[in-house]
Amino acid sequence: MALFKRNPFGHILFIKKWLIRIMALITHQRYKRFNKLEIEGSDIIRNLPDRNVLFVSNHQTYFADVVAMFHVFNASLSGRENTIKNLGYIWKPKLNMYYIAAAETMKKNLMTKVFAYAGSISVERTWRSEGKDVKRQVKMSDISSIGKALDDGWVITFPQGTTTPWKPLRKGTSHIIKKYKPIVVPVVIDGFRRSFDKKGLRIKKKGILQSMVIKEPLDIDYENESFDSIIEKLEYAIEQHPSFLKVISKKDLLAMEEENKQRKFRV
């Protein structure tokens, strides 16, 4: 029966659709009223194929970033030009859209499990676990899951694996690109760190201008380009190359200082 149709991960699409609709209703005002989301590149979204697309982005909060992308991508596919006005676009959301997230984060509570059902590809982090540095091998099943998601649709990844800016990109992203040869679309976000808490659940400050810039797909030689070359290309594309530190704004510096203070206080 169509009502119980499942995606490749066994999730019932009818349930996923309603979870996305409900989350969109709850979160829409966070980007439209309390704060303003400025968008560039809706036309690029509309010109992408239905599958094998990898969005690569910098990362500022656990959840607010990816929720904003669900809004923007669905609004763009519904014909809206750089706006998420009129929430009607979420009635028919793109269901073959996924995002890569740490497994330990997505298993924490009922809410994170709901987020996971809405589109998470949960992977085991190789460098961090339960707040401690670790060193473990990449699970091949995680790589296969990402490949399965790309074969089915679009995947969003935050290759720094942290909300701290200008951290090195994880080389696993370049391995995924060379193995599955997706169309790679860079996304640059800003303002989320100032408007939300680290988890992206609580509004920290109102009246903040958030921005999301969707760039043209990268030109990548999948066969001959080295892993390091791809990583460097991604760093420049999502504006996380160390050279961008020279143009960091005072507001960002203050926001990072505040985040570090909060982290020390929690510890």
C-alpha positions as CSV (number, residue, x, y, z in Angstrom):
1,M,0.0,0.0,0.0
2,A,1.2,3.5,-0.9
3,L,0.3,4.7,2.7
4,F,3.1,2.4,4.1
5,K,5.7,3.0,1.4
6,R,9.2,3.1,2.9
7,N,12.5,4.7,1.9
8,P,15.7,2.6,1.6
9,F,16.3,3.0,5.4
10,G,12.9,1.5,6.3
11,H,11.2,4.7,7.3
12,I,7.6,5.0,6.4
13,L,7.3,8.0,4.1
14,F,3.8,9.0,5.3
15,I,5.1,9.4,8.8
16,K,8.2,11.2,7.6
17,K,6.1,13.6,5.6
18,W,4.0,14.5,8.7
19,L,7.0,14.9,10.9
20,I,8.6,17.3,8.4
21,R,5.3,19.2,8.2
22,I,4.9,19.5,12.0
23,M,8.6,20.6,12.5
24,A,8.2,23.1,9.7
25,L,5.1,24.6,11.4
26,I,6.9,24.8,14.8
27,T,10.2,26.3,13.4
28,H,9.1,28.6,10.6
29,Q,8.8,31.8,12.7
30,R,12.4,31.3,13.9
31,Y,13.6,32.3,10.4
32,K,10.8,34.6,9.4
33,R,9.6,36.6,12.4
34,F,12.0,36.5,15.4
35,N,15.0,36.6,13.0
36,K,15.3,37.2,9.3
37,L,16.7,34.6,6.9
38,E,18.4,36.1,3.8
39,I,18.7,33.6,1.0
40,E,20.7,33.4,-2.2
41,G,20.7,30.6,-4.8
42,S,17.1,29.3,-5.0
43,D,17.5,28.9,-8.7
44,I,20.4,26.6,-8.2
45,I,18.3,24.3,-6.1
46,R,15.6,24.1,-8.8
47,N,18.1,23.1,-11.4
48,L,19.6,20.1,-9.5
49,P,18.7,16.5,-10.4
50,D,16.5,14.5,-8.0
51,R,19.3,12.3,-6.7
52,N,23.1,12.0,-6.1
53,V,23.5,15.6,-4.8
54,L,25.8,16.3,-1.8
55,F,25.4,19.6,-0.1
56,V,28.5,20.6,1.9
57,S,28.1,23.4,4.5
58,N,29.8,25.1,7.4
59,H,28.1,24.4,10.7
60,Q,27.0,26.7,13.5
61,T,24.4,24.8,15.6
62,Y,23.3,21.2,15.9
63,F,19.8,21.5,14.5
64,A,18.9,25.0,13.4
65,D,21.2,24.9,10.4
66,V,19.7,21.8,8.9
67,V,16.1,22.7,9.7
68,A,16.7,26.0,7.9
69,M,18.0,24.1,4.8
70,F,14.8,21.9,4.8
71,H,12.8,25.1,4.7
72,V,14.9,26.8,2.0
73,F,15.2,23.7,-0.2
74,N,11.5,22.9,-0.1
75,A,10.5,26.5,-0.7
76,S,12.9,26.8,-3.6
77,L,11.6,23.6,-5.2
78,S,8.0,25.0,-4.9
79,G,9.0,28.0,-7.0
80,R,9.8,30.6,-4.3
81,E,12.6,33.0,-5.1
82,N,15.0,33.4,-2.2
83,T,12.2,33.4,0.4
84,I,10.4,31.0,2.7
85,K,7.3,33.2,2.7
86,N,4.0,31.2,2.7
87,L,4.5,27.9,4.5
88,G,2.4,26.1,2.0
89,Y,5.5,24.8,0.3
90,I,5.9,22.2,3.1
91,W,2.7,20.4,2.3
92,K,4.6,18.4,-0.4
93,P,8.1,18.2,1.1
94,K,11.0,16.5,-0.7
95,L,11.1,13.2,1.1
96,N,14.4,11.9,-0.3
97,M,16.5,14.5,1.6
98,Y,18.9,13.4,4.3
99,Y,21.6,14.9,6.5
100,I,24.6,13.3,8.1
101,A,24.7,13.5,12.0
102,A,26.6,11.9,14.8
103,A,24.8,8.7,16.0
104,E,25.3,9.5,19.7
105,T,23.6,12.9,19.2
106,M,20.6,11.4,17.4
107,K,20.0,8.8,20.1
108,K,19.9,11.1,23.1
109,N,16.2,11.6,23.6
110,L,12.8,11.4,22.0
111,M,13.1,14.7,20.2
112,T,16.5,13.8,18.6
113,K,15.0,10.4,17.5
114,V,12.1,12.3,15.8
115,F,14.7,14.5,14.1
116,A,16.5,11.3,13.0
117,Y,13.4,9.8,11.5
118,A,12.8,13.0,9.5
119,G,16.1,12.4,7.6
120,S,19.2,11.7,9.6
121,I,22.0,9.4,8.4
122,S,23.5,8.6,11.8
123,V,27.2,7.8,11.7
124,E,29.8,7.0,14.4
125,R,32.3,9.8,14.8
126,T,35.9,8.5,14.5
127,W,37.5,11.4,16.4
128,R,35.0,12.2,19.3
129,S,32.7,10.2,21.6
130,E,30.8,11.3,24.6
131,G,32.8,14.5,25.0
132,K,36.2,12.7,24.7
133,D,38.8,12.5,22.0
134,V,39.0,9.0,20.4
135,K,40.6,7.3,17.5
136,R,38.7,4.7,15.7
137,Q,38.3,3.4,12.1
138,V,35.5,4.5,9.8
139,K,32.6,2.0,9.8
140,M,32.1,0.8,6.3
141,S,28.4,0.5,7.0
142,D,28.3,4.2,7.6
143,I,29.9,4.9,4.2
144,S,27.4,2.5,2.6
145,S,24.5,4.3,4.3
146,I,25.6,7.6,2.8
147,G,26.0,6.0,-0.6
148,K,22.4,4.5,-0.2
149,A,21.1,8.0,0.6
150,L,22.9,9.6,-2.4
151,D,21.4,6.9,-4.6
152,D,18.0,7.8,-3.3
153,G,18.2,11.6,-3.2
154,W,20.0,14.6,-1.6
155,V,22.4,14.5,1.3
156,I,23.5,17.4,3.5
157,T,26.9,17.1,5.3
158,F,28.8,19.3,7.7
159,P,32.4,18.1,7.0
160,Q,34.0,19.9,9.9
161,G,32.0,17.7,12.3
162,T,31.8,20.5,14.8
163,T,30.1,23.9,15.2
164,T,33.5,25.5,15.9
165,P,34.6,27.6,12.8
166,W,37.8,27.1,10.8
167,K,38.4,23.6,12.0
168,P,39.9,21.3,9.4
169,L,37.4,19.4,7.2
170,R,37.3,15.6,7.7
171,K,38.9,13.7,4.9
172,G,36.1,11.2,4.8
173,T,34.1,13.7,2.8
174,S,36.6,13.6,0.0
175,H,36.5,9.8,0.0
176,I,32.7,9.9,-0.3
177,I,32.9,12.3,-3.2
178,K,35.5,10.2,-5.1
179,K,33.6,7.0,-4.4
180,Y,30.0,8.1,-5.3
181,K,30.7,11.0,-7.6
182,P,27.8,13.2,-6.5
183,I,27.1,16.7,-7.7
184,V,28.7,18.8,-4.9
185,V,26.9,22.0,-3.9
186,P,28.5,24.3,-1.3
187,V,26.3,26.2,1.2
188,V,27.5,29.0,3.4
189,I,25.5,30.0,6.4
190,D,25.9,32.8,8.9
191,G,24.0,34.3,11.9
192,F,22.8,31.1,13.4
193,R,25.5,31.1,16.0
194,R,24.4,34.5,17.2
195,S,20.6,33.8,17.1
196,F,20.5,30.3,18.6
197,D,22.1,28.3,21.4
198,K,24.6,25.7,20.4
199,K,22.0,23.0,20.0
200,G,19.9,25.3,17.8
201,L,16.8,24.7,19.9
202,R,16.5,27.9,22.0
203,I,16.4,31.4,20.5
204,K,19.3,33.2,22.1
205,K,18.8,36.6,20.5
206,K,16.1,38.1,18.3
207,G,16.5,40.5,15.4
208,I,19.5,38.8,14.0
209,L,20.1,38.6,10.2
210,Q,20.7,35.0,9.3
211,S,22.0,34.2,5.8
212,M,22.2,31.1,3.6
213,V,24.1,31.3,0.3
214,I,23.8,28.3,-2.1
215,K,26.6,28.3,-4.5
216,E,27.0,26.7,-8.0
217,P,28.1,23.0,-8.0
218,L,31.8,22.5,-7.8
219,D,33.9,21.3,-10.8
220,I,35.6,18.2,-9.5
221,D,37.7,15.7,-11.4
222,Y,36.5,12.6,-9.6
223,E,39.2,10.3,-11.1
224,N,42.3,12.4,-11.0
225,E,41.9,15.0,-8.3
226,S,43.6,14.1,-5.0
227,F,41.7,13.8,-1.6
228,D,43.7,16.8,-0.3
229,S,42.9,18.9,-3.4
230,I,39.1,18.2,-3.0
231,I,39.3,19.1,0.7
232,E,41.0,22.4,0.0
233,K,38.4,23.2,-2.7
234,L,35.6,22.5,-0.2
235,E,37.3,24.7,2.4
236,Y,37.4,27.7,0.1
237,A,33.9,27.0,-1.2
238,I,32.3,27.0,2.3
239,E,34.6,29.8,3.4
240,Q,36.3,27.8,6.1
241,H,39.8,27.9,4.7
242,P,42.3,29.4,7.3
243,S,42.8,32.4,4.9
244,F,39.2,33.5,5.8
245,L,40.3,34.1,9.4
246,K,41.8,37.4,8.2
247,V,38.4,38.8,7.3
248,I,36.5,37.5,10.4
249,S,34.0,40.0,11.7
250,K,34.0,41.5,15.2
251,K,30.5,40.1,15.8
252,D,31.7,36.6,15.1
253,L,34.6,36.9,17.4
254,L,32.3,38.1,20.2
255,A,29.9,35.2,19.5
256,M,32.7,32.7,19.6
257,E,34.0,34.1,22.9
258,E,30.6,33.9,24.4
259,E,30.2,30.3,23.2
260,N,33.5,29.3,24.7
261,K,32.6,30.9,28.1
262,Q,29.3,28.9,28.1
263,R,31.1,25.7,27.3
264,K,33.6,26.2,30.1
265,F,30.8,27.0,32.5
266,R,29.0,23.8,31.6
267,V,32.1,21.8,32.1
